[in-house]
Amino acid sequence: MPIELNLDQRKVQLGRQLFTDSRLSGDNGTSCASCHFFNRGLTDGAPISHGQPGHPGATNTLSLFNVGLSSKLGWDGHLLTLEQQAAGVVENPTTMGSKWGYVLDILKRDSGLTTTFNQIYPDGIQRDNVIDALVEYEKSLTTPNAPFDRYLRGDQDAISSEAKEGYQLFKDYGCASCHQGVNVGGNMLQVFGIFGKPEAAAQGSHTPGAAQNSGISDDQPVFRVPVLRNVQITGPYFHDGSVQTLPEAIAIMAKTQLGRDVSNEDIAKLEAFLDSLTGEYQGVSVGKL
């Protein structure tokens, strides 16, 4: 996973500060960091995001690690850029529940923050500049140098023989047809429940988080294919957080997406491969943050 980011570190530092700033929310009590914890792989570890008072969450919180490397964002994949995501999350009643005008008025009262913005942006604290700084920080949240990355670069000892067999199964079973690209997912939409209807998809196309008018299916739920990097530590799994363990998630996906009953031995091998996708953030394994 070699990545040339070429980021403006001044913006990254400012974005990091804004990421933890609760003034971006309507109640001044919620920041981006309130739902994205480093020790949880930048998720919150809950089945469903808690949401704002009066506006409870409906889906599992997605990880922000490597978010800049996906071509689609969110469970329904309707967001195509980080700028769209950052712009919308502030005014979304479930996430931050604020208004941009209110946020900017509060931020402009902070003389230190105003000085920092003026040093980076000629027009200071403006909506697009706040978004730009947040996006620059989110782009920095990459986790390279996973054991699997080192294996692909030629280090045959980077992953176990079990993980190597799991990688082969991942390709042979067809998992890689949807979970592809540098993020091993995050680039396409797919029906959840190609073979039968999983319990988590009981509401069909009205399942919370499902894409609407995708052109793929009118009665089955359609989701963005989840990213599998760092998946070992970003449970619980699925849009509703209904699955607690990775082996259980693997078995359900094999049954409902591939029409296969996979042996426990093969599940263990697939899990070993997925475990090898746990990367490093600033030189530290994501599993140890």
N, C-alpha and C positions, 0 to 999 in steps of 0.2 A: 504494500500500500504506500508507495512513494508518492508524496504530494508536495507540489510547489505552490505554497499559498500566497506569498508576496503580499502579506497584510500590513496595513498601517498600524504599527504597535501603539501609537497614541490613541487611535480609535478603539483598538482592542481593549486597552486599559479603561477607557471611558465607558465602553460597552459593558465591561465587567462590573463597573460601578453601578451603572443603570440596571443591570440584571438583578442586583440585590436591593434596588431602591423601591420601597413600598409606596412612594409617592406617585408611581405610575398607575396605582389602583384607585378606585373610587372611594374606598374606605381608608385609604392610606395604611392598610394593614396587610396587603398582599404584594409580593414581588414575584418576579419570574422564578427566583430561587425558592419560593415557598412550595413549589410543586416539582422542582427539578433538583434533586440532591445528588451530590457527587458520590456519596457512599451507596447510592442506589442506582448507579449508572445513569444519572441525570433523569431518573423517573422519581415517583414518590413512594413506590412500593405498595400502594393501595390498589385494590381491584378497580375502583372507580375514583376519578379525581373528585375531591370534595366540593369544588365549585365555590361560588359566592353565596352569601345569605339570600335565600329566596330563589336562587338559581343553581340548584345542585348539578354536579357533573353527571355526564351520561356515559362516558367512555373512560377507558384506561389511559393514564398519562403516558405519552410516548417519550422515549429518550431523545435528548438533544445532541448526544454524541454523534458526530459525523453528519449532522443534519444538513450541512451545506453541500454534501455530496449526493443527495437524492434529487431526482428530477420532479418528484411529487411529494407533497407534504400533507400531514394530517391523516386520519384514518380513511377519509373518503377521497383523498388525493386531489381535491379541487384546487388547492393552493399550489402554485407552480414556482413561487419565489419566496425567499426568506423575507423580502420586503413586504410582500402581501401578508405574510403571517404576522410579522411584528406590528404592522399597521392595524390589523384586525383584532389582535389579542387584547390590546388596551381597551377597546370599546366593547368587546364581547362581554355580555352580562354574566356569563358563567365563569370567565377566567379573571379578568381584571375589573370589569364593571365600571369603567371611567369614561371620560370624554377627553379628546385631545386638547381642546381649549383649556379645560380645567387643569390638566397635567402640565401644560406649558406655563400657565400662570404660576403654578406652585414652584416649578423648577427655576423659573426666572427670578424668584425671590432669594435664591441661594447664590450669594455673591461668589463663593468659591467655584461652584459648578458653572456659573456664568463665565468666569474667567477662563476655565478650562475649555469650554465650548468656543469661546472667542479666539483662543489660540489655535484651534483646529479648523473651525468653520468661519468664513468671513461674515456670515449673517447670524452667527451665534446659535442660541437655543431656538430651533424651529422643529416642527414635526418631522420633516424629512431627515434632519440631522440626527435627531434622537433615534430614528429608525435605522439610519446608516450606521451609527455607532453600535447599536444592538446587533445588527446583522454582521458587522465586522467581528464582533466577539463570538457570535455563534459559529462563524466560519472557522474560528480558531479551535473549536472543540473537537478536534480530530483525535483518533486513537490508532495511530500507526503501530507497526512493529509487533503485531500479534504473532504468536507462534506460526500460524498458517501463512502469514506474510513472509516470514523468514524461510519457511518451507518452499514457498513459490520462488524465492530468490536463490534457491539451491541448497539450503541447509537441510539435508535429509534427516538430521537428528532433532529438528525443531519440534516435531510432533511425533506422537507415539505411533506404533504400528496399528493400534486400534483406531486412532484418528485417521490414518491414511486409508484404512478400509472403509471408515465412515464417509470419507470424502468420495471414494469410489461409489459407494452406495448412494450418496447424495446425487451423484450424476446419473447412475444407472436407473434409479427409481424415477427420475425426472424432476426432482426438487429444484434443480438448477435452471429449469425452464422458466420458472417464475422468480426464484431468488437468485438474481444475477446482478452483474455489475460490481463496482468497487465496494458497495455497501451490502452486497449479497441480499438485495431487495431494495424496495423504495422507489422503483422506477415504472411500475405498471399496476393496473387494476385487474382484479380477478374475483370471480364468484367464490364465496365461502360456502362450500357444500356442493361440490360438483357431483359427488357420489353420495346421495343421501343428504339429510338435513341434520347437521350437528345441533345439539341442544342450545348452543350459544347463538344460533341463527334461527331460532323458532319464530321470530317475528318477520322473517322474510325480508323483503326490500325495505321494510319499515324499522329494521334493526337499528338502534342508535349507532351513529357513526358511519353507516353505510352510505355509499355514493348514490345520489339520485340522478336519474336521466343520464346514466352513463352510456347507454346504448349497448350494454353487455347483457343485462337481464332485467326484466320488468318485475319479476316476482321473487328472485333470490337476492340476498344481500351481496353487494359488491364492495370490496375494500381495496385500498392500496396494499400491495404485498409488503408485509412488514420487513424491516431491516433486521438482519440476523447478526450483525456485528455486536459483540458484547451481550448476546442474548442470554448467556448463562446467568447473568446477574441482573437482568431487567424484568424478572417476573414480578407479579403474576402475569399470565399470558392471555392473548386474544383481546379483542376490543372491549370486552366486558370484564376482563381480569378473572374469568371464571376458572382458569386452570392454574394450579399452583406450581406444578413441577414441569421441567423440560421434557422428561420421558413421556409424561401424559400428553403434553402438547404434540410431541412427535407422533405418538400413536394415533391421536385424533386427526392430525393432518394427513397421515398416510391413508387412513380409512376414508376420510371425507374428500380429500383432494386428489388422491391417486387410486382409490378403490382397492387398497391393499391392506391385508392384515400382516403387520411386520412383527417378526419374532423379537423377544426381549433381548436376544443377542445382537440383532441388528440395531435395535433402538439404542443400546449401549454404545455401539460403534458410531452411530449418527450423533449421539450426544457428545462423544469424545471429539468428533470433528467440530461440532458447534462450539465446544469449549475452547478449541484452538483459535476461535475468532475473537477472543477477548484480547483487546489491544492495550496500549499504554497511553496515558495522558501525561504529558510533560515528563516522560521517562519513568512513570510509575504505573504498574499494572492497574487497570481499571478495577479489578477485583480487590485491590488493596487500598483504594482511596478512602 
